[in-house]
Amino acid sequence: MPSPDPRLTGETVELLQTLIRNACVNDGTAASGQEERNVAVLDDVLAEVPREHFEPLPGRRSVVATVEGRDPDAPTILLMGHTDVVPVSPDDWREDPFGGELIDGEVWGRGAVDMLNLTTSMAVAVRELANRPEPPRSTIRFLGVADEEAGGTWGAGWLTEHAWESVASDYVLTESGGMPFDTPDGRRVVMATAEKGIGWRKLVVHGTPGHGSMPYGADNALVTAAEVVRRLSTYLPAARLDDRWRAWVRTLPVDDALRTALLDPDRIGAALAELDPKLSRYCHAVTHTTFSPNVVRGGNKTNIVPDRVELEVDIRTVPGVADAEVEAMLHEAIGPELMGRVDIEDLVTRREASSSPTDTPMYDLLRRRAEAVNPGAEVMPWTIVGGTDASFFRARGVPSYGAGMFSPAVSLPEFALRFHGHDERIDVDSLGLSTQLWLDLADGLAD
């Protein structure tokens, strides 16, 4: 595998800084994001590449750029990177979250990890492929897509439904994979082949209005909502363990007794508490359907007992959990005596957990490239506990993988905490490795 080109690495760094500074923050409302700002920058980078634009809502723009391959029998590869980022609490950051500063070999800012680092490396690689004297063997498409951070309604979801011919492909590569980590038995590299489902719900808790000066015995919707939140936060549904989990447990630095407990659905709950907290969060999430109450809205005046409180709950399902089971879990967690005061509404279009096979030429190529960068490493399929736009393509039968190529500068658990976390940042070496990966893939399936 060729070494990263310093020129292309530098271009990726500069493009990443620019996209971070554009602050395309998606808070879930239709008018947020305004990804057209980042698409305008990508248009400049890809000025000589044929492009299409899609804008289902004002400002919610996505761009598709295509470099035609020289071999009509070679597969079409879609490199998909989203251009929006999640909101941020700037006071909790060491640096300006939208400064895009390069500090000690790392680019800082919201989106540096999730996932503007890959979006920019993809765009730089596609431009490089378009400018080469000979076209790549495979047709390469780049999709800079809007609205991933709010479920993809105005991005990949809309495109796969309304503009399929423009994004159709044989393989999709997106976040999140290529991260190495060291274990007592050697280095591993993860490539994402599966992800949990999304079933976000709004819970509307009802009460009875009254004067705030007489709270005794009041039917206060906020007090009831607090109990609903408490119950959801302590609810632990049954564990679901699959082959990816069993392979993951092999790599954990734990003794045999704890390893055995982590493979037992009846004992895993207690076993998770013995792990390092940075590790246990992922291990819990990948083995359980989770319920995280993250937003509350209610009350309209200090001296009025609220009669309505809304809770937004991030629900992520493991493979095999159907929608009816989610409803049953909510009823079980909240309890029959409170469910009579709670209405349940959808927040986004529900998406089931999805996965892609590992016996494809693309996965084999990703494995070989990871082994070339990390000699002697074992490449492992793993499950993303968040959601990505890959699910829209898997629903149409397209093998889709979370990929990339990252340096071992940061441990995998620490890297994972930077997703939506404070002080998000990415090292320059990783930007160069990912940019080189996309270039290698253009001809690699012919190896």
N, C-alpha and C positions, 0 to 999 in steps of 0.2 A: 504494500500500500504506500503510495507516495506521501511524503511529508507535506503538511499544510503549507501553502504558499503565503509568505508573510504579507504580500501585497493584498491578497484576498482577505486575509485575517484582519488587516487594518481597515479595509473597506467595511467588513462586517461590524467591527467595533464602532465605526463612525455612524453607520446606519442604525445600529442598536441605540446609540446615544440619542439620535434624532427622534426615533419612534418613542422612546421613553419620555422625552421632553414634550411630545405632542399630547400626552396625558389623555388618551382616549379611554376614559374611565366609564365602565359599564356598571351602573347600579341596578340594573334590571328593568328600568323604565324605558319606554319606547323611544324617548327623546335623548337618552344618554348615549354614551359611546362615541358617537360622531366619528366613526372610523374613517370617514372620507378624508380626514387630515392625514392619517397614516397611509391611506391608499394614494393620496397625491404624491407623497414622498416615494412610495414604491413605483409609481408611474414614471417618475424621473429616473429611477435606477433601471427600470425595464423599458426605457423609451424605445429601444430598437427591437423589442420582442412583441409579436402580435398579442393583443390583450382584449378582453371583454370586461365590462363592468355591469354590476347588478346592484340595484338600490331599491329594495322593497319598501323602505321608509326613508324620508328625507335624512340624509347624513349617514345612514346605515349601509355603507357601500362596501362591496367586496370586489376583488379583481382576480381574473383568471388569465395567466400568461402561458403560452404554449410554445415549446421548441419542438418542431417536428423531427422525429427520428429518421434515420436512413434505412432502417430495416422494417418493412411493413408487418413482418411476422413477430417482431419483438413486442413485449408487453408495454403498455402505457402506464407510467408511474405518476401518481399525483402527490406532490409535496404540499402539504396543507398546514399553514400556520395562521393562527388567529392574530388579529391586530388590536383587540380590546384588552383592557386590564381591569382588575377589580379595584374598588375603592381602598383608600389608605388612611391611616391615622398618622399624620405627619409628625406630630409631637413625640411619637414613640420611636422615631427613626434617628439614627446617628447622623445620617446625611439627608439632603433634600431628596425625597422619593421621586421627584420628577426632574432632578438635576442631570441625570445621566452621566455622572462624573466617573472618570477612570482613575481609580485610586489603588496603588500597590498591585497593579495587574488585574484588577477586577472592575467591571462596569456595574455601578450601583443604580438602582431605581426600580420602581414598580414595573413589573413585566420582564425584568432581566432574566428570571428563571421561567416564569409562566406567561407566555412562551415566546416573547419577542426575540430571545436569543436564537431560537430555531427559525422563526419567521424570517429574520434578517439573513441568517446563513443560507437559507433556501433561496432567497431572492438574489443574493450575490452569486451563488452557484449557478442559478438559471441564466443570469446575464452572461456569466463566463462561458457557459455551454453554447449560448446563442452566438457569441462572438468568435468561437473557434472556427478554423477553416473547414473542418469536417463535422457534420452534424453528429450528435450522439446516436448510438444504435437504437435506443428506446426513445419513444416520444415522452418528453418530460413536461408535465403541467405543474404550474405553481398556483396555488390558491391562497391569497391573502384574504381571510374570511372574517366577517364581522360577527359579533354577538355570541361567541363561544361561551363567554363567562356568564351568560344568562340562559343557557340551555340551547342556543343555536336557532331559535325561532326565526330570526331575521338574517341568519347566515347559512350554515350548512344545511339546516333543516329545510329552509326555503329553497335553496339551490337544488337539492336532491329531488325536491318535489316539482319545481317549476323550470329548472334549467339543467336537467340531467345530462343532455348531450354535451354540454360545455364542461362538465366535471367528471363524466364517466371515465373509468380507468380500470386497469387490471389489478393494481395495487395502490393502496393509500399509505403514506407515511406521515405521521404527525407526532405529537407528544405522547408518551414520555418514556424514553428508554435510552440505553447506551451508558448508564451510570455504573462505574465499577465500584466494588467494595471488597475489602480484604477480610478474610476469615482465617481461623487457625489452620484450615486445610487449603489455603490458597485464595487467589483472587477470583471473584465472580463478576459478571457483567449482566445486568438485567435488560431485557427487551420486552416491552409491554405487548401482550397478546390478548388481554381481556380487560374488561372494566365493569364496575358495578353499575347497576341501573339507577335511574333517577325517578323519584316519586315525590317531589316537593309538594307539601300541602299547606293550606292556610286553615288554621283552627279558629273559628269565631266563637268566643266564650260569652255567654249571655248572663246578664244579671238584671237588677231592678234599680232604676235611678232613685236617688233620694238626696237629702241634704247632708253635706259632709260633716256638719256639726253633731249629727246623731248616728255615729257608725255602729253602735251596739246592735248586733243582730241584723245588720244590713246585708242585703244580697249583692255584695260588691263583686262585679265581674273581674276586677283586677286581682282580688284575693283568690278567687277561684282559679284564674289563669296562673297565678303563682304556684298553686298546687298542681295544676296540669303540667307546668314546666318541671317541677320537682319530680313528678312521676316519670315523665319522659326521660329525664336525665339519668334516672336510676334503672330504667328498664333494660333488661338483657335478654333478647330473644335467643333461641337455640342457635348454636354454632353450626355452620356448614363448612366442612373441610373437603378440599379437592386435591388433585394431584399437584397443582401449582403450590398449594400451601405445604404439602408434604415435602416437596423439593426445597422450599424455602426454609423449613424447620431444620433440614439437614445442615444448613449453613450457619445456624445460630450458635454463638459461643456460650452454650449452656451444658450442664451435665446431663447424663443419660436419663436420670429420673425426671428432670424438668422437660426434657425433649419428649419423653413418653407422654407426659401429662398434656403437652401442647398438641399432641395428636389424638387426644381423647375428647370427643365432644362434651362429655359430662364433666371433665376436669379442667378444660382450657380456661374457663373464667377465672379460677383461682390462680392458674399458672401464669396468666398474663400479668398479674400483679407483681410477680417476681422478676420481670424483665426491666431493663432500663426504660424509663418513661419515654424517651425519644423513639425507642423501638416498639414498645407495647402499643402505642397509638396506632401505628400501621397494622400491627399484628391483630389487634382487636377489629379494626375496620375491615380487613380483608377476609375475616372469618364470620362476621356478623352483619345482618341488616342493622343499620344505625339510624337513630333519630336524634337530630340536633336542633333544638329550638333556638333560633338565632335572631329573630326580629320580633319586637312587641310594639303594638300601637293601641292606645286606648285612653279614655278620659278626655274631657275637653275643658274642665275648669277645676280649680283646686277645691272648691266647696261643693262639688257635685259628685255623688257616688256614681261611678261609671256603670253603665248598663251593657257595654259592649267592649270587648278587648280582642284584638286580632293577634294571633301568633303565627309566624312563618317558620315552618319546620323543614329542615334539610333532611330528606329521607333517601338513603342509598341502599339498594337491595343487592344481595349476593345472588349469583346464578342459581336458578331454580326457584326463586321466590316470586310467585305471581302476585298480581295486583290485589286480588281478593285476600291474600295472606297479609298484605300490608294493612288493609282495613281491619282485619282481625287483630293484628298486633296493636294498632292504635287503640282499639276498644279494650284490649287486655291491659295495656299500659295505663290508660286513663281511668278505667274502672267504670262499672255500670252506673254508680251513683252520681258520677260527674258527666258521663257521656250524654245524658239527657239535656245538658246545658251547653253542649258543644256541637256546632255544625262544622263539617269538613268540606273544604273546597280544594280544587286543583290550583296549583300555581304555575306549572309548566306542563307541556305535553309529556305524559309519562313514557319513560324509556326503560325497557328491560335490560338486564345485564347482557353483555355480548362478549364474544370471543372469536378469535381467528386461529386456524390450524398452524402447527409448527412444521408441517411436512411440505411446505411450499418452496419453490426456488428462491423467492424473496427472503423468507426467514433464514434459509441456509446462507444466502449472501450476507445478510446482516450478521449472522453468527461468525462467518469467516472474516468479515471486516473487523468485528470486535476482537477476535482472537489475534488478528494481525497487529492491532494497536496494543493489546494486552496479552503478550505471549504466555501461553500456559494457562490462561483463564478459562473457566467454565462459563458459558453463556446460558442464562436461565430465562425461561418465560415467566412473566409475573403479571399480576393483576393491579390495575390502577384503581384506587379506591375513590377517586373523584371521577368526573365525567369528561369525555372529550368528544369532538365531532366525529371520531371514527365510528361511533355507533350508527350514525346515519348511513354510512357506506356498508357496514357489516349487515345492516338490515336489507340491503340490496345484493348481498352475496359477495361483496368485494373484500378480499382479505386485507385487513388494515392493522398496522402495527405502530406502536409508540417507539420511535427510534431517535437517533442522535448519537453523538460520540463525545464523551466527557472525560476530562482528566480526573485522576484520583486526588485532586487537591482538597476535596471536601468529602467527608464520609457520606454514604447514602442516607442515613437517618437525618443528618444535618441538612443535606441537600433537600430532602423532602420537606423539612420544616420551613424552607424558604418560599414554598408555594403559598401565596396569600399571607406570608408572614412579614414581620418587621425586618428591615435591613436586607432586603432582597438584592442579590448581586450574583454575577457570573464571572468566572475567570477567563482571561483572554485565550489561554491555551484551549479551553473547551470550544470557544467560538471558532478557532481555526480547525479543530478536529471535526466539528460538525459540518463546516463548509466543505472540507475535503471529502467527507462521507458522501454528500449528495453528488459530487462530481464523479466519484468512483462508481456509484450505483448506475449511472447513465449507460455504461457499457458492461457493467459487472455481470448481468444475467446471462451474458454470452460466454462467461468463463467456463 
